[in-house]
Amino acid sequence: MKRRLAMVGLVLCLASICRSQMLCDIDNKPFASGERIQYKLFYNWGPVWIQAGICEFSVCLATRNKKKVYQLMAQGKTQKSFDSFYKVRDTIVSYVNRDKLEPYQAFKYTHEDNWHGIDDFTFTPEQNGWSITTRLKRKEQWRDPEVSRTTRCGFDIITSIYRLRCISDERLYVKGRRIEISVRLDDDEYILYLTYFGRQRIKLYGEGYYSAHEFSLSLIEGNAFKRGDVLKFWISDDGNKIPLLIESPIRVGSVKAVFKDAERTLYPLAEAGDKNSIN
């Protein structure tokens, strides 16, 4: 296996969605400081599914440059029984304004087996977009900073995840709709395709049935994925818009992120009863 085993399915798909120009405007915030969401991460090789780790997302208040901001954070790690096979300790954090959820600075700390890296992004608003200063640490050495500019509303991974949850534009939820989007990973941009498949009732392992929206996302060929790979995911059909289930192929096998628990959500989760209530 290559890098990004534990969190790749969860963060890549959600970050990618928000790169569509159609999804730039946010019109509500379905979360507040104190919210925490937990996921169980599973790894599949052949017919066997193994619980590989956990991932947690959190929102809290912080201060940056004497301003009150949101600190958005995602932390993922493999459990000890899986560490001997592949060890992951990843943290992604972003500091954003509380009105538009636009970031000031974001960091990604990656510790995956014998690979370690740091991504540091600084966002500066301009008249028609943003200037992004990228600093990458690879093999214990900081690379020279690179400055790029974008007119798209795609930011760092964790900011984009929370911005997605704020989108209520009905154009996103047209069955069969296929949207071309761009995604920034490390110091480059890629084109992906997002497709919406409609509302479903889904069964989560050990958690019952939930009402959800189903999407698929084409993936980037590279270290983790093969050409033609498609990721599937389901977002709760309620005011929270929480990712409930994500299924992603990787180079060897596949990974799955399954919603486990949430604290201090603004709305009740859209539970759908048992399978007999499926429409």
C-alpha positions as CSV (number, residue, x, y, z in Angstrom):
1,M,0.0,0.0,0.0
2,K,1.0,3.6,-0.6
3,R,0.4,6.8,1.4
4,R,-3.0,8.1,2.6
5,L,-4.5,4.7,3.6
6,A,-6.7,5.7,6.6
7,M,-8.1,9.1,5.7
8,V,-7.9,9.1,1.9
9,G,-11.4,8.2,1.1
10,L,-12.9,10.4,3.7
11,V,-11.0,13.7,3.0
12,L,-10.3,13.5,-0.7
13,C,-13.9,13.1,-1.9
14,L,-15.3,15.8,0.4
15,A,-12.5,18.3,-0.4
16,S,-13.0,17.7,-4.1
17,I,-16.7,18.5,-4.1
18,C,-16.2,22.1,-3.0
19,R,-14.0,22.9,-6.0
20,S,-17.0,23.4,-8.3
21,Q,-17.6,27.1,-9.1
22,M,-21.3,26.4,-8.7
23,L,-20.7,25.6,-5.1
24,C,-18.8,28.7,-4.0
25,D,-21.6,30.5,-2.1
26,I,-22.5,29.2,1.4
27,D,-25.9,30.2,2.7
28,N,-26.0,28.5,6.1
29,K,-23.8,26.9,8.8
30,P,-25.2,23.6,10.0
31,F,-22.7,23.3,12.8
32,A,-21.2,25.3,15.7
33,S,-18.3,25.2,18.1
34,G,-18.2,22.0,20.1
35,E,-19.4,19.7,17.3
36,R,-17.5,16.4,17.1
37,I,-18.0,13.6,14.5
38,Q,-16.3,10.1,14.8
39,Y,-15.8,7.5,12.1
40,K,-14.6,3.9,12.1
41,L,-12.2,3.1,9.3
42,F,-12.1,-0.3,7.7
43,Y,-9.6,-1.9,5.3
44,N,-10.6,-4.6,2.8
45,W,-8.4,-7.1,1.1
46,G,-10.3,-9.8,-0.8
47,P,-13.4,-11.0,1.2
48,V,-12.1,-9.8,4.5
49,W,-12.9,-6.4,6.2
50,I,-10.7,-5.4,9.0
51,Q,-11.3,-2.4,11.3
52,A,-8.2,-0.4,10.8
53,G,-8.6,2.8,12.7
54,I,-10.7,5.8,13.7
55,C,-11.1,9.4,12.5
56,E,-12.5,12.4,14.3
57,F,-13.7,15.8,13.0
58,S,-14.1,18.8,15.4
59,V,-15.0,22.5,15.5
60,C,-13.9,24.9,18.2
61,L,-13.3,28.6,18.7
62,A,-9.7,30.0,18.4
63,T,-7.9,33.3,18.1
64,R,-5.8,34.2,15.1
65,N,-4.3,37.7,14.8
66,K,-6.5,38.9,17.6
67,K,-9.7,37.7,15.7
68,K,-12.1,35.0,16.9
69,V,-12.1,32.2,14.3
70,Y,-13.1,28.6,13.9
71,Q,-10.5,25.9,14.2
72,L,-11.5,23.0,12.0
73,M,-9.7,19.8,12.6
74,A,-9.6,16.2,11.4
75,Q,-7.4,13.5,13.1
76,G,-7.0,10.0,11.8
77,K,-5.0,7.1,13.2
78,T,-4.8,3.3,12.8
79,Q,-5.4,1.2,15.8
80,K,-2.5,-0.6,17.5
81,S,-3.5,-4.0,16.0
82,F,-3.2,-2.5,12.5
83,D,0.0,-0.5,13.1
84,S,2.4,-3.4,12.3
85,F,0.7,-3.6,8.9
86,Y,0.5,0.1,8.1
87,K,0.7,2.9,10.8
88,V,-1.1,6.2,10.3
89,R,-1.1,9.3,12.5
90,D,-2.6,12.2,10.4
91,T,-3.8,15.7,11.5
92,I,-5.4,18.3,9.3
93,V,-6.2,21.7,10.8
94,S,-7.5,25.0,9.3
95,Y,-8.3,28.5,10.8
96,V,-11.2,30.1,9.0
97,N,-13.4,33.2,9.5
98,R,-16.7,32.4,11.0
99,D,-18.9,34.1,8.4
100,K,-17.8,32.8,5.1
101,L,-15.6,30.0,6.3
102,E,-12.7,31.3,4.2
103,P,-9.3,30.1,5.6
104,Y,-6.4,32.2,6.8
105,Q,-4.0,29.3,7.2
106,A,-4.1,25.5,7.1
107,F,-1.8,22.7,7.9
108,K,-1.6,19.0,7.1
109,Y,0.7,16.8,9.2
110,T,1.1,13.4,7.6
111,H,2.7,10.4,9.4
112,E,2.0,7.3,7.4
113,D,4.3,4.3,8.0
114,N,7.8,5.6,7.1
115,W,6.5,8.6,5.2
116,H,6.3,12.0,6.9
117,G,5.4,15.4,5.6
118,I,3.9,18.8,6.4
119,D,1.8,21.0,4.2
120,D,1.5,24.7,5.1
121,F,-1.0,26.9,3.2
122,T,-1.5,30.6,3.7
123,F,-4.5,32.2,1.9
124,T,-4.6,35.9,1.0
125,P,-7.8,37.3,-0.6
126,E,-7.4,39.3,-3.8
127,Q,-9.9,41.2,-6.0
128,N,-11.0,38.2,-8.0
129,G,-9.8,35.2,-6.0
130,W,-7.0,34.2,-3.7
131,S,-3.2,34.1,-3.5
132,I,-2.0,30.8,-2.0
133,T,1.5,30.4,-0.5
134,T,2.4,26.8,-0.2
135,R,5.2,25.4,1.9
136,L,5.9,21.7,1.8
137,K,8.2,19.7,4.1
138,R,9.4,16.5,2.5
139,K,12.2,14.1,3.7
140,E,12.9,16.4,6.7
141,Q,13.6,19.4,4.4
142,W,11.4,22.4,3.7
143,R,11.0,23.2,0.0
144,D,11.1,26.8,-1.3
145,P,7.7,28.5,-0.9
146,E,5.5,28.6,-4.0
147,V,2.8,31.2,-4.7
148,S,-0.2,30.4,-6.9
149,R,-3.5,32.2,-7.6
150,T,-7.0,30.9,-8.1
151,T,-10.4,32.3,-8.8
152,R,-12.1,29.1,-7.6
153,C,-13.5,28.6,-4.1
154,G,-11.4,25.5,-3.5
155,F,-9.3,25.7,-0.4
156,D,-7.5,23.2,1.8
157,I,-9.1,19.8,2.5
158,I,-10.7,20.4,5.9
159,T,-12.1,23.9,5.1
160,S,-13.7,22.4,1.9
161,I,-15.3,19.6,3.9
162,Y,-17.1,22.1,6.2
163,R,-18.0,24.4,3.3
164,L,-19.7,21.5,1.5
165,R,-21.9,21.0,4.5
166,C,-23.1,24.6,4.1
167,I,-24.3,24.2,0.5
168,S,-28.0,23.9,0.0
169,D,-28.1,24.8,-3.7
170,E,-30.7,22.5,-5.3
171,R,-28.6,22.3,-8.5
172,L,-26.3,19.9,-6.6
173,Y,-29.2,17.5,-5.9
174,V,-30.4,16.7,-9.4
175,K,-30.4,13.0,-10.1
176,G,-27.8,12.1,-12.7
177,R,-26.1,15.5,-12.6
178,R,-22.4,15.3,-13.5
179,I,-20.2,18.2,-12.5
180,E,-16.6,18.9,-13.5
181,I,-14.6,20.1,-10.6
182,S,-11.0,21.0,-9.8
183,V,-9.1,19.9,-6.7
184,R,-5.8,21.2,-5.2
185,L,-3.6,18.5,-3.7
186,D,-0.2,19.3,-2.4
187,D,1.1,21.9,-4.9
188,D,-1.0,21.1,-7.9
189,E,-4.6,21.1,-9.3
190,Y,-6.6,18.2,-10.9
191,I,-9.9,17.8,-12.7
192,L,-12.4,15.3,-11.2
193,Y,-16.1,14.5,-11.9
194,L,-18.8,14.4,-9.3
195,T,-22.1,12.6,-10.0
196,Y,-25.3,12.6,-7.9
197,F,-27.5,9.5,-7.7
198,G,-30.4,10.6,-5.5
199,R,-31.8,9.9,-2.1
200,Q,-31.4,6.5,-0.4
201,R,-31.9,4.7,2.9
202,I,-28.5,3.2,3.8
203,K,-27.5,0.6,6.5
204,L,-24.5,1.5,8.6
205,Y,-22.6,-1.3,10.3
206,G,-23.9,-1.4,13.9
207,E,-25.7,1.9,13.6
208,G,-29.0,1.2,11.9
209,Y,-30.6,2.9,8.8
210,Y,-30.2,6.5,7.7
211,S,-31.7,8.7,5.0
212,A,-28.9,10.0,2.8
213,H,-27.8,11.5,-0.6
214,E,-25.6,9.2,-2.8
215,F,-22.6,10.6,-4.8
216,S,-19.7,9.2,-6.8
217,L,-16.4,10.9,-7.6
218,S,-13.7,10.0,-10.1
219,L,-10.3,9.7,-8.5
220,I,-6.8,10.8,-9.5
221,E,-4.5,8.1,-10.8
222,G,-1.3,8.0,-8.7
223,N,0.2,6.6,-5.5
224,A,-3.1,5.5,-4.0
225,F,-5.5,4.9,-7.0
226,K,-5.7,3.2,-10.4
227,R,-7.0,4.7,-13.6
228,G,-10.8,4.5,-13.7
229,D,-11.3,4.2,-9.9
230,V,-14.5,5.7,-8.5
231,L,-15.3,6.6,-5.0
232,K,-18.8,6.4,-3.5
233,F,-20.2,8.3,-0.6
234,W,-23.4,9.2,1.2
235,I,-24.3,12.5,3.0
236,S,-27.1,12.7,5.6
237,D,-30.4,13.9,4.3
238,D,-30.9,16.4,7.2
239,G,-29.8,19.8,8.3
240,N,-26.4,18.6,9.4
241,K,-25.3,17.2,6.0
242,I,-22.9,14.8,7.7
243,P,-20.9,12.3,5.6
244,L,-22.2,8.9,6.7
245,L,-20.4,6.4,4.6
246,I,-17.5,6.5,2.2
247,E,-16.2,3.6,0.1
248,S,-12.9,4.1,-1.8
249,P,-10.7,1.8,-3.7
250,I,-6.9,2.1,-3.3
251,R,-3.9,0.5,-4.9
252,V,-4.3,-2.7,-2.8
253,G,-7.9,-3.4,-1.7
254,S,-10.2,-0.7,-0.5
255,V,-11.1,1.5,2.5
256,K,-14.4,2.4,4.1
257,A,-15.2,5.2,6.5
258,V,-18.4,4.5,8.5
259,F,-20.1,7.1,10.7
260,K,-19.9,6.1,14.4
261,D,-21.1,9.0,16.6
262,A,-21.7,12.7,16.7
263,E,-21.8,15.2,19.6
264,R,-23.5,18.6,19.8
265,T,-24.9,18.6,16.2
266,L,-27.4,21.4,15.5
267,Y,-30.1,19.0,14.1
268,P,-31.2,15.5,14.8
269,L,-29.6,12.9,12.5
270,A,-32.0,11.6,9.8
271,E,-32.4,8.1,11.0
272,A,-34.6,6.0,8.7
273,G,-35.8,3.2,11.0
274,D,-35.5,-0.4,9.7
275,K,-35.1,-1.7,6.2
276,N,-38.9,-2.0,5.8
277,S,-39.1,1.9,5.8
278,I,-36.9,2.2,2.7
279,N,-38.8,4.0,-0.2
